[in-house]
């Protein structure tokens, strides 16, 4: 696993499970391949939203906080 890439996706507030799937060279099922594609598209969107949050967009900041809370909840489970 590429640790630099893992860190990059972690900074985009993906869960550990999502990062592992994104970094999988060849998903083992069609469902995982589809999910990987969806997550990669979401990564592009998250980059934009996080950049907007850094530039002071309150709506973007709310979205980023929501993602952070979801990660915290997934770690508790």
C-alpha positions in Angstrom: 0.0 0.0 0.0 1.3 3.4 -0.9 1.4 5.3 2.4 1.6 8.7 0.8 -1.6 8.0 -1.2 -3.2 6.6 2.0 -2.4 9.9 3.8 -3.8 11.9 0.9 -7.1 10.1 1.0 -7.1 10.2 4.8 -6.8 14.0 4.5 -9.9 13.9 2.3 -11.6 12.3 5.3 -12.3 8.9 3.9 -12.5 6.0 6.4 -9.8 3.4 6.6 -12.0 0.9 4.9 -12.7 3.4 2.0 -9.0 4.2 1.7 -8.1 0.5 1.5 -10.6 0.0 -1.3 -9.5 3.1 -3.2 -5.9 1.9 -3.1 -6.7 -1.7 -4.1 -5.0 -2.4 -7.5 -7.7 -4.8 -8.7 -11.0 -5.0 -6.8 -12.1 -8.6 -6.3 -15.8 -8.1 -7.3 -17.8 -6.0 -9.7 -19.4 -4.3 -6.7 -16.1 -3.3 -5.3 -14.9 -2.0 -8.7 -18.1 0.1 -8.9 -17.6 1.4 -5.4 -14.0 2.2 -6.0 -15.0 4.3 -9.1 -17.6 6.1 -7.0 -15.1 6.8 -4.3 -12.6 8.2 -6.8 -15.2 10.6 -8.1 -16.1 11.6 -4.6 -12.4 12.3 -3.9 -12.4 14.9 -6.7 -15.4 16.5 -5.2 -14.0 16.4 -1.7 -10.8 18.1 -2.8 -12.9 21.1 -4.1 -15.1 21.3 -1.0 -12.1 21.1 1.4 -10.4 23.9 -0.5 -13.6 26.0 -0.3 -13.7 25.3 3.4 -10.1 26.5 3.8 -11.1 29.7 1.9 -13.9 30.4 4.4 -17.0 29.0 2.9 -19.3 28.3 5.8 -21.3 25.7 3.8 -18.2 23.8 2.9 -17.0 24.0 6.5 -20.3 22.4 7.6 -19.8 19.6 5.1 -16.2 19.0 6.2 -17.3 18.9 9.9 -20.0 16.3 9.0 -17.3 14.1 7.3 -15.1 14.4 10.4 -18.0 13.3 12.6 -18.8 10.4 10.4 -15.2 9.2 10.7 -15.3 9.5 14.5 -18.5 7.4 14.6 -17.1 4.7 12.3 -14.1 4.3 14.5 -16.3 3.8 17.6 -18.3 1.0 15.9 
